[in-house]
Amino acid sequence: MADANILVVDDNDMVRSVAQQMLVALGYEAAVVDSGERALEEFSESRFDLILLDLGMPEMSGTQVYNALRVQAPDRKIVFMTGHSVREVQGMDYAAYLSKPFTLAASRETVEGALAA
């Protein structure tokens, strides 16, 4: 499913850049935004097959973005990205999570698994 369109949401410039480069190297289309607010705007304007979503962002957390996205598109696949524990997402319907820092191999495995689910 290398023709999938993926949205990367992270407040860290380096994480966004690396994630986008990895996804493009894997053959995916990848858009990036730096905040939850921008994610919701971009999501409403474009069709994304998968969202890579940072949990720890200022102003609007990843869980707040998740809740808003679930209203707009309850079946959309979401992969949480975090450098911390995923305890805060227990009970949420998400495809997978990707631990930061992530490698190309881990990104490939996680994205392909989430898209196939």
C-alpha positions as CSV (number, residue, x, y, z in Angstrom):
1,M,0.0,0.0,0.0
2,A,2.9,2.3,-0.9
3,D,0.4,4.8,-2.5
4,A,-1.1,5.7,0.9
5,N,-1.4,9.4,1.9
6,I,-0.1,9.9,5.5
7,L,-0.3,13.0,7.8
8,V,2.5,13.5,10.3
9,V,1.5,15.6,13.3
10,D,4.4,16.6,15.6
11,D,5.5,19.9,17.2
12,N,9.2,19.0,16.8
13,D,10.8,20.1,13.5
14,M,13.4,17.3,13.4
15,V,10.8,14.6,14.1
16,R,8.5,16.0,11.3
17,S,11.4,16.1,8.9
18,V,12.8,12.7,9.6
19,A,9.3,11.1,9.6
20,Q,8.5,12.7,6.3
21,Q,11.8,11.7,4.7
22,M,11.4,8.1,5.9
23,L,7.8,7.8,4.6
24,V,8.8,9.3,1.2
25,A,11.7,6.8,1.1
26,L,9.2,4.0,1.7
27,G,7.1,5.2,-1.2
28,Y,4.3,7.1,0.7
29,E,2.9,10.6,0.2
30,A,3.5,12.4,3.5
31,A,2.2,15.8,4.6
32,V,3.5,17.3,7.9
33,V,1.9,19.8,10.4
34,D,3.3,21.2,13.6
35,S,0.2,21.3,15.8
36,G,-3.1,19.7,16.6
37,E,-5.0,22.7,15.3
38,R,-3.2,22.5,12.0
39,A,-3.8,18.7,11.9
40,L,-7.5,19.2,12.1
41,E,-7.5,21.9,9.4
42,E,-5.3,19.7,7.1
43,F,-7.4,16.6,7.8
44,S,-10.6,18.4,6.8
45,E,-9.1,19.6,3.5
46,S,-7.4,16.3,2.4
47,R,-7.9,12.6,2.4
48,F,-5.4,10.7,4.6
49,D,-5.2,7.0,4.9
50,L,-3.1,7.1,8.1
51,I,-2.2,9.7,10.8
52,L,1.1,9.6,12.7
53,L,0.2,11.6,15.8
54,D,2.5,12.9,18.5
55,L,1.1,12.5,22.0
56,G,2.9,15.3,23.7
57,M,2.2,18.6,22.0
58,P,1.5,22.0,23.6
59,E,-1.9,23.7,23.4
60,M,-3.7,20.7,21.9
61,S,-2.4,17.2,23.0
62,G,-2.4,14.2,20.9
63,T,-5.3,12.7,22.8
64,Q,-7.3,15.8,22.2
65,V,-6.5,15.6,18.4
66,Y,-7.4,11.9,18.5
67,N,-10.8,12.7,20.1
68,A,-11.6,15.3,17.5
69,L,-10.5,13.1,14.6
70,R,-12.6,10.3,15.9
71,V,-15.7,12.6,15.5
72,Q,-14.7,13.5,11.9
73,A,-13.6,10.0,10.8
74,P,-14.2,7.2,13.3
75,D,-12.6,4.6,11.2
76,R,-9.4,6.4,10.2
77,K,-6.2,4.7,11.3
78,I,-4.0,6.4,13.8
79,V,-0.5,5.6,14.9
80,F,0.6,7.4,18.1
81,M,4.2,8.6,18.2
82,T,5.8,9.1,21.6
83,G,9.1,9.1,23.4
84,H,7.2,8.3,26.6
85,S,4.8,5.7,28.0
86,V,1.6,4.9,26.1
87,R,-0.4,4.5,29.3
88,E,-2.4,7.6,28.5
89,V,-3.9,6.0,25.4
90,Q,-5.1,2.8,27.0
91,G,-8.7,2.1,25.9
92,M,-8.4,4.2,22.7
93,D,-8.8,2.6,19.3
94,Y,-5.5,3.2,17.6
95,A,-3.6,1.1,15.0
96,A,-0.2,1.1,16.7
97,Y,2.4,3.3,18.3
98,L,5.8,4.2,17.3
99,S,8.5,4.9,19.9
100,K,10.8,7.9,19.3
101,P,13.5,7.9,18.2
102,F,12.3,5.6,15.4
103,T,14.3,3.8,12.6
104,L,13.4,3.3,9.0
105,A,12.8,-0.4,9.7
106,A,10.5,0.3,12.6
107,S,8.6,3.0,10.6
108,R,8.1,0.6,7.7
109,E,6.9,-2.2,10.0
110,T,4.5,0.0,11.9
111,V,3.1,1.9,9.0
112,E,2.6,-1.2,6.8
113,G,1.0,-3.1,9.7
114,A,-1.3,-0.2,10.5
115,L,-2.4,0.3,6.9
116,A,-3.0,-3.5,6.5
117,A,-5.1,-3.7,9.7
